[in-house]
Amino acid sequence: MQKNLILYKTQKSRRTKHKKAEEQNTKKVEETEEKRRKKRLAKNQNCLLYSMKTMDILIFCRPFF
């Protein structure tokens, strides 16, 4: 009985670790997709891209006169 309880607890902790890792991976993928989308948008609009130390992408467009 005690052995089964220990086994169950280790399996549970393993599952939560996998779940956390999976959540982090999806978050990273979403962030990179957002960056790519911003870059694509900027290229389409003939804009300049500046990536700061925080790796945020700021878009500065030339005013069209």
Secondary structure, DSSP 8 states (H G I E B T S, - for coil): -HHHHHHHHHHHHHHHHHHHHHHHHHHHHHHHHHHHHHHHHHHHTTEEEEE-TT--EEEEE----
